[in-house]
Amino acid sequence: MAVIEDDNSARSALGRLLLVAGWEPILFQSAETFLAAGSRDPWCSVVIDVQLSGMSGIDLQRKLHADGVAVPIIMITGNRSTALRERAEREGCAAFLLKPFGGDELLSVLEAVGDHSAT
């Protein structure tokens, strides 16, 4: 599983939560560092912050889909814009979570959209 979040504390917290829950997260600070790392085929799921510095989460989602990467994408954001949510959903995200969200909420979404055994 990949987590792309530019906020250091949020990225660390997500990583700890996922590790405790049995996932094997790989953490990235930007879309660019994620792309530069190359693909881990297959990612079981990808958690992406919408508002990253550099390439946005939605632009990364669009690129992954254009490149044929068929993986559940969970978009996370503190931005309450309905238009932003609709854009992310149009681009094909599997789920859209508003910050702050509870750990149980994220884990439930991941269980619903991904294969937990594919970590």
C-alpha positions as CSV (number, residue, x, y, z in Angstrom):
1,M,0.0,0.0,0.0
2,A,1.2,3.5,-0.8
3,V,0.4,6.6,1.2
4,I,1.1,10.0,-0.5
5,E,0.8,12.8,2.0
6,D,2.9,16.0,2.2
7,D,2.3,16.8,5.8
8,N,5.0,15.0,7.8
9,S,2.9,14.4,11.0
10,A,-0.1,13.2,9.1
11,R,2.0,10.9,6.9
12,S,3.7,9.4,10.0
13,A,0.3,9.0,11.8
14,L,-1.2,7.2,8.8
15,G,1.9,5.0,8.5
16,R,1.7,4.0,12.2
17,L,-2.1,3.3,12.0
18,L,-1.7,1.1,8.9
19,L,1.3,-0.8,10.4
20,V,-0.7,-1.6,13.6
21,A,-3.6,-2.7,11.5
22,G,-1.4,-5.2,9.6
23,W,-0.8,-3.3,6.4
24,E,2.7,-2.7,5.0
25,P,2.5,1.0,4.0
26,I,5.2,2.7,1.9
27,L,5.1,6.4,2.6
28,F,5.8,9.2,0.1
29,Q,5.9,13.0,0.6
30,S,4.8,13.9,-2.9
31,A,3.3,12.6,-6.1
32,E,6.7,13.1,-7.7
33,T,8.6,10.9,-5.2
34,F,5.9,8.2,-5.6
35,L,6.3,8.3,-9.4
36,A,10.1,8.4,-9.1
37,A,10.1,5.3,-7.0
38,G,8.7,3.3,-9.8
39,S,5.8,0.9,-9.6
40,R,5.3,-1.8,-7.1
41,D,3.1,-4.1,-9.0
42,P,0.5,-4.5,-7.9
43,W,-0.3,-1.9,-5.3
44,C,-3.2,-3.2,-3.2
45,S,-4.4,0.4,-2.7
46,V,-3.2,4.0,-2.7
47,V,-4.1,6.7,-0.2
48,I,-3.5,10.1,-1.7
49,D,-3.9,13.6,-0.2
50,V,-5.8,15.8,-2.6
51,Q,-3.8,19.0,-2.0
52,L,-0.1,18.0,-2.3
53,S,2.7,20.4,-3.0
54,G,3.6,20.0,-6.7
55,M,1.4,17.6,-8.6
56,S,-2.0,17.4,-7.0
57,G,-3.5,14.1,-5.7
58,I,-6.2,14.3,-8.4
59,D,-3.6,14.8,-11.1
60,L,-1.7,11.8,-9.8
61,Q,-4.9,9.8,-9.8
62,R,-5.6,10.8,-13.4
63,K,-2.0,9.8,-14.4
64,L,-2.2,6.4,-12.7
65,H,-5.4,5.6,-14.5
66,A,-4.1,6.9,-17.8
67,D,-1.0,4.6,-17.3
68,G,-3.4,1.7,-16.8
69,V,-2.8,1.3,-13.1
70,A,-6.0,-0.3,-11.8
71,V,-5.8,0.1,-8.1
72,P,-8.3,1.4,-5.5
73,I,-7.5,5.0,-4.7
74,I,-8.7,6.6,-1.5
75,M,-8.5,10.4,-1.7
76,I,-8.1,12.3,1.6
77,T,-8.5,16.1,2.1
78,G,-9.4,18.8,4.6
79,N,-11.0,20.8,1.7
80,R,-14.8,20.6,2.0
81,S,-15.5,21.7,-1.6
82,T,-18.3,19.7,-3.2
83,A,-16.7,20.5,-6.7
84,L,-13.4,19.0,-5.5
85,R,-15.1,15.8,-4.3
86,E,-17.1,15.5,-7.5
87,R,-13.9,15.9,-9.6
88,A,-12.1,13.2,-7.6
89,E,-15.0,10.9,-7.9
90,R,-15.3,11.6,-11.7
91,E,-11.6,10.7,-12.0
92,G,-12.4,7.3,-10.4
93,C,-11.4,7.4,-6.7
94,A,-12.8,4.4,-4.8
95,A,-13.4,6.6,-1.7
96,F,-13.2,10.2,-0.6
97,L,-12.5,10.9,3.1
98,L,-12.6,14.3,4.7
99,K,-10.0,15.2,7.3
100,P,-10.1,14.8,10.2
101,F,-11.3,11.2,9.9
102,G,-11.0,8.4,12.4
103,G,-8.6,5.6,12.0
104,D,-11.5,3.1,12.0
105,E,-13.1,5.0,9.2
106,L,-10.0,4.7,7.0
107,L,-9.5,1.0,7.9
108,S,-13.1,0.2,7.0
109,V,-12.8,1.9,3.7
110,L,-9.5,0.0,3.0
111,E,-11.1,-3.3,3.9
112,A,-14.1,-2.5,1.6
113,V,-12.1,-1.5,-1.5
114,G,-8.9,-3.6,-1.2
115,D,-7.6,-7.0,-0.6
116,H,-6.0,-6.8,2.9
117,S,-3.9,-9.9,2.2
118,A,-2.2,-8.1,-0.7
119,T,0.0,-5.9,1.4
